[in-house]
Amino acid sequence: MRVERAQEILSRFPGLRILVAGDLMLDEFVWGDVSRISPEAPVPVVEVTGESFFAGGAANVARNLREMGARAAMAGVRGADAAGGRLAELLRAAGIDDSAVVASPDCPTIIKTRVIARHQQVVRIDREQRRRLSPEIEALVLARLAAQRDGWDAVIFSDYAKGFLTPSLVEGLCRLARHRIITVDPSPLNPLPWHGVTAVKPNLREARAAAGLLPDAPPEEAAARLLELWDTRMVLITMGEHGMLLLERGGQPYHTPTRAREVFDVSGAGDTAIAVFTLALAAGAAPAEAAELANHASGVAVGKLGTATVKPEELLDSVSRMA
């Protein structure tokens, strides 16, 4: 991809408004140093030097949208607890519209705590309760979304299988977003019918499993099966160090090799990829161009620690180096 073309596409991002619907989480990072092993057990002793909090899960997709200059709105549920209050503050501080985020005392905020020492993740601690969305909250979310639907250029479903995305909520939101770009970052733990959406972005392991194929099946075969199974316009399969594979209905497979120079942390790279891919499509890019930009963006993201976002200038720098 030429740098000039990438600049042209990115220049349209600030005029776009994207809705992200999915599972919200609070990401906590505990930073520290390790100099000894505990006398109590064969584990490192981490001396804490600092803490950081970020809006995570589906909210990390919205953060990436904002970093790229687009406007972002969030639909989800958080707990009516201290962690949920902090999550709401983080969303608003990032300029993310949270008017369709419902606070529920029945859904404690999901917290993922990562302990990082010497640039390595030592352990991750998950505090979560998977609960299916109640009909009352689902109706409230859809009512709030109906009031703002005229402002969306695209919708992203970000599914972490924590209970927010139900078949009826997905169906209702797809009706509201008819004739718009709709993309999906799916979860194999929450198989949903994604019929009629623009694109679905599984990773290779998820794609093979969803297609009912063996673990070593060719990615092209998985993409072809999923295109029919999900009845979607295109499937984008992320393949780690092997890049990405895009298959459009009626087209030939398009493979873009990895653009990563160094891999420090894969946390959130998928969020970055779906955000940039969707933005590029909404900005008028061809699907192959959108896949290229998403691949460059995820390559930048894995070179950072934590659920990091990617800046437009970093994306352009990656494109220019590979041009």
N, C-alpha and C positions, 0 to 999 in steps of 0.2 A: 504493500500500500504506500502511495506517495504521501509525504508529510503534508503537502498542500491540501490533499483530499481529506486527510484526517483533521486538519485545522478547520476546513470548511464544515465538516460534520459536527465537530465539537463546538463550533461557534453558534450552533442552533440549540445547544443544550439549555442555556439559560431561559429560553422562551417556553420550555416544556414543563408540564405539571404531571407527576406520576403518582398514582396511588399504590401503596404496598399493603397487602393484606396477609397476615400470618402471625406466627407465634412470637410474642414479645418475651425478651429476657433481659436481665441485668447482668452484664459481664463485669466481674471484679478481678483485677490483677493485683496480686501481692508480690512486690519486688523485694529481692534480698540477696544476701551473699551466703555462700557455703564454705566453711573452713574446717569442719570436723564432722565426724559421724557420731550419732547419738549413742551414749553408753547404755541406753535402755533397749535399743533395737537397731538392726543394721540399716538405718535410714539416715539421710543427711539432716543436719540441723540448719535451718534457714534463719538467718538473722535479718529480720524485716527492715528494709530501708524506705519503703513507701508503698502507697496503694493508689490504684487508678480505677475509675468506674466508667463504663461505656454502655450505651443502649445497644443491646445485642439481639441475637436471633434475627427475626425479620426486620427489626429496627436497624440492623447493620446495613441492610440493603438501602434503606432510606438515607442513612448517613452517607453512603457512597453516592447516591443521587445528589445530595446537597453538595458534597465535595466537588462534584462535576458541574455545579452551578445551576442545576435544575431545582424546581420547587417540588417538595415531597409531602405527601399526606400519608398517614398511617391509620390502618384499621386493625384492631386487636383488642385483647383484654389483659388487664394487669390486676394485681392484687390491691385491695384497699389497705395497704400496709406500708411500713416505712420504705421498704425496697421499691414498692410501686410508686411512692411519692418521689423517690430519687430518680426513678426511670422517667417519670413525667417531666421532671425538671431538666433532665438531659435531653429529652426530645425537644422541648421548647427552646432550650439554649442553642440547639443545633438548627433551629428554624423549621422544625418539622411540625406540620399541622396534626395535632393529636385529638381533634374533635370527634373522631370516630373510634377512639380508644376508650373502652368502658372499664371503670374500676369496679371489681366485684369482690366482696368479702369471702366468696366461695372459691375463688381462684387465687391462691397465694402466688405472689410474684416468683417466677423461676429465676434462680440465681446460679450462675456458673462462676466458680472461683478458681482461678489458675495461679499457681505459685511458680514464679519465675526466678531462677537463680543462675547467674553467669550466662545469661542469654539462652537458658534451657528451661523448658517447662518441667518442673519436678513432679507435680501432681495436679489433677483437676478435681474439684469437689463440686458435685451437683446437688442442688436443693430444689426439688421439683415434685409436683403432684400432677400427674396427667389426669385431666378431667374433661369430659366431653362438654362442649358448649351447651348451656341450657337454652331451651326455646325462647325464653324471655330475653336473654342477652342477645341471642342471634337476631331476634326481631328488632331490638333496639339498635344494634349495629347497622342493620340493613336500612332502617329508617333514617339514621344519620347519614349514611352513604347516599341515599336517594336524594337528600337535600343538597348534595355537593357534586353530583355526577357530571353536570355540564362542564366542569372545569378540568376533567381528566384528558390527557393525551394518550395515556396507556395505563394498564393495571398489571401489577406483578403479584402473583401468589408465591409466598415464601413459606414452605411447609416444613416444620421441624417435628411434626407428629406429636404435638403436645396438647391437642384437643380443640384448637380454635377453628381450623378449617374442616367443616363438616360438609357432606354432600349437598345439603339444602342451602347452606350459606354460600358455597361456591356457585351453585346454580343461580341463586338470587343475585349475586354480584355479577356473574357473567351476563345476566339479563340487563342489569343496569349499565354494563360496559359494552353492550352490543355495538358492533361496527368500529370498535377501537382495538388497538393492539393489546393483546392479553398474553403474558408469558408466565411460565411456571417453573419454579425450582422445587421439584417434588420430593417426597419422602417415601421410601419403600415400606415404611411402617404404617403408612396411611394411604393405601391405594384408592385413588379417587378417579372418577371418569372425567378426563380432561377433554371431552369432545368439543371440537370447534374452536379451541384456543389457537392463538397464532403460533406459539412455540413452547416446547417443553424441554428443560435442560437437566437431564439426569447425569450422574457420573457413570463411568463405564460399568462398574460393578452393579449399580442400580439398574442400568439399562438392560444388561444381560438377564438379571433376575426378573425384572418386569416383563421381559419378552419371553420368559420361560426357556432360556437357552443355557447351555453349559458355561462354566466360568471362563473357558478359553475361546468362546465363539467369537468370530470376527465382529468388530464394532459396526461394520456396514450392515451386517445381517440383523443385528439388534436394532439399529436405527430404522431399517426398512419395516421390521415387524411392529415397532412402536408407532411408526407413522400411521399404520393402519389400525392398530389397537386403540390408540388415543384419538384417531381421526383429526389430527392437527395439521397445520400447514407445513410445519418443519420441526425437526428434532435436532437439538444441539447436544452432543455428548462430550463432556469434559473427560480427558484421559491423562491427567497429571503430567508426567514428564513427556508424554507423547502428544501433548497439545489438545486440539479439539477437532471433532468431526461434525460437520453440518450436513443434513440431508433435507432437501426441500421436496415437496410433493411434485412428482413429474421431473425432477432434476437428478443430477449425478452427485455422488458424495463429494464433499469439499473438505479436505484435511488441511489444517493449519498447525504447523509444529509449535512446540512450546517456545515461549519468548522469555522464559525465566533465566536470569543469569545466576542467581544464588537462591537457595531455598532455606529460609530460617524458620518459617511458621506457615502452615497451610490454613490456619484459622481464618475463616471469613473470605477466603479466595473465591469460593462459589458465589458469595453475596456480591462481591465486586463484579464478577463475570456477568451475572444476570442483570445487574443494574446498568452496566455499560452496554450490554447487548440490547436491552430494551430501549435505552435512550437513543442509541444509534438507529434502531428501526424507526422510532418515533420521529427522529430528525431527518428521515428520508434516505438513510443508507440502504444499499443493497444488503440482503442477508449475509453474503460472504464478507462484505465490508464490516458489518456489525460483529460477525464472529471474529474477524481479525482484531478489531479494537478490543473486544472482550478478552481475547487471548493475551494481548499485550497488557491489559489492565490487571488480569490475574497474575501474570508474570511479575509485575511490579509488586503486587500485594504479598506474594509469598516471600519476597525479600525483606519483609518487615516483621517485627515481633508483634504478636497480639492481633486482635480483630481490627487491622489497620485499614484506613481508606486510602484512595489513590487520587492525587491531584491531576488536573488536566495537563499541566506542564510535565509531570512525570510520565503520563501516557504518551504525550507527543515526543518526549525524549526517547522513549522505548521504540516508537515507530521510526524515528530518524536514525537510530542506531542500526535498525534492521533493514532500512530501505536499500 
